[in-house]
Amino acid sequence: MNIKKLVCMISIGLCLGFGNQQKVSAEVSPQRIWGNNRYDTSISICKNGWKDTSDYAIIVSGKDFGDAICAAPLAKKYNAPILLASKNKLDNQSSKESLSSELNRLKVKKVFIIGGKGVISDKLESEVKKKGIQIERISGVDRYATSIEVAKKVGINNGAFLTIGTDFADAVSAAPIAAAKQMPIILLPNAKSTKELESYIKNANVSKAYILGDNNLIKDDIVKYFKDAERIIGKDKYERNINIINKFEKDINFSTTYLSSVSDYADALSGAALASLTKSPIVLVSNNIPKNVQEFLNNKLDKMYQINILGGEGVVSTNQLSKYIPISNNKYVSNTLTKAYINNQNINSVKNKSEISFNFSTSGFSKEDQENINKVLPYINNSKINIVAKTNTNKEKTTSDGEIDITIDVAGMKVDTTAWVFADFESNEPKMLEIVKIPKILSDNLPEEFKGKEYMVIDVLNMNSKLADNEELDNVDYTKLVKFSKEFQPKFIELLNKWSQKWNPGIECINYKGLFALNTMEGKKYVQTYEFKLDDKGFKDLISNTVNNCANDEESMNLIKEFIINTIDFSQVPNKDEEKKAVEEVFNNIKDNPKEALKDFNNFMNIIKDLKILGNKGIDITYYIHNGYIIGESGVVDLQLDLSKIEKMMSNVESNLPEKNKEDIKGLIDIVIKYSSENYDINKPVNVTMPELTKENSFDYVELLKNSMD
């Protein structure tokens, strides 16, 4: 069987296979946002959510949380981070990070200080003012009065949360929800209301009040002041945390979920501002999580694509947490990325916008060659390809259509074209057509019989049978291929999940980079970002370790063998038994003696050890994940070609190469490819209009090939 045929069929099979929604692994890869102490953690949280600048910041006490616990809604109103400080100085509370430097990084213009001078002194306020930052202090005679002053600043139009002011667990539970809904958190004493509260309630006309706790926590004589009050209760702080989240489940996005200590509120205090950016809940945990919390987490795991732990191991232990929820032990691979990748394969309709640019540089050539190269480089550098695409598929992935607008900008010329793709594997006569609109610049150079025609049609499934060699790629039982692919995919997904848990590339190349405000075609979105980064050595290690690990994994090899053999089976070519036998022999050799089977591969990897494939920029790609989908990516790939070393390597590989062909080749070529890609309108209606084709306006690509062969 021709290798092109096999590759094509394998590709079709894989594309068809991602049909009905596949179940992904429940295991999670939590990311920890932490520092050496609570002050460092607050700065880490800030860096996680505020990558660029912020006009506003909120400073609260890192020791006395009474005033600070109501700050989250104010932080959301001004899109500001919450930063912890000591009483008297900006920079004596942190063992590693600098609050002063963080304010500089953010380029803050105004700071809100929450609490009186007893918790944040005039001295610290003066230090902030010296940086040219405006100060507004919000405080009252006590924590209860301070919460009312903050409420006045936030506004009461959407309602309010009322919680006890002596234990902050309920306030932490409500904080991200209150922030996202712009509802202030008002602290209440247990026994009776205050004059300030009574006066405020009478004048503010609170539309809706959520009372956190029963009569044992907040007395009924306080509730009576509200026209519309609703209690959210629970037997303990864990249950109230869950009940608060469940009450506002429709307003919450579980795709990013935060875990915080039930007893140490400092990290959750800063984390509430971060969680509010994505309408995420904060679930309170401890080293001995009650059963109802365990059940809640496990019931929501399929919605949780990103779990962030607020604070260090001393606050929330990963080992203890792993007893209650399934945590991946693979430090090399993020389960979040694996899930997002699988979710992307299950998308039924999507639009995409991409840009690719190229830059070339050279060195080490002879003077004459370099001069000639320098004449060409200005024309090809900064070349760009812009692509706007939209695609539809049915749920089973057996039919699809797509439209792709392409603009190529090179050497001062702009070439525009559009391509359409149509596939139907449900009918008795399967089709896969690609239609390309001929750019004018190319149309003028076509053979006479094709000039003036708008479209070129590529009949993918029948192309080879139309050519002279009469390869019968179209003689494939696509009904069986589709059926097999659907049956195969659950196995593939299961293997992918297992592989992601044990895959060992030997290097840490995937890193969580935190939350990022991304401007998209659908507006600003807060996305979780992951960076995939490799230098030249890491790239080779990744390839070598992956191939060797896969070859030694019997389950992986069996699945690959099963797919290839079945694909050959559907080809219906006369010699398919010989083809399958050859595949069996290859895989049996690998199974019986993987070291020997991989000898040539490992020798090759050893030969290219000193051949630099990646330039100084290496591979650096950032993935943007939102609601469980990869909605975008951007990055750079820096390729390097050292012609002298390549020539020497080829001499080692082909030692019998005639001496006269072993020319002294010199020169270094560096190719930097930058790209960005965005997916939008995911699973929303997409309209693709295929062009009407006639003999007068189109021609078959095969006819053009035949013409060029004559």
Order of alpha helices (4+ residues) and beta strands (2+ residues): alpha-beta-alpha-beta-alpha-beta-alpha-beta-alpha-beta-alpha-beta-alpha-beta-alpha-beta-alpha-beta-alpha-beta-alpha-beta-alpha-beta-alpha-alpha-beta-alpha-beta-beta-beta-beta-alpha-beta-alpha-alpha-beta-beta-alpha-alpha-alpha-alpha-alpha-beta-beta-alpha-beta-beta-alpha
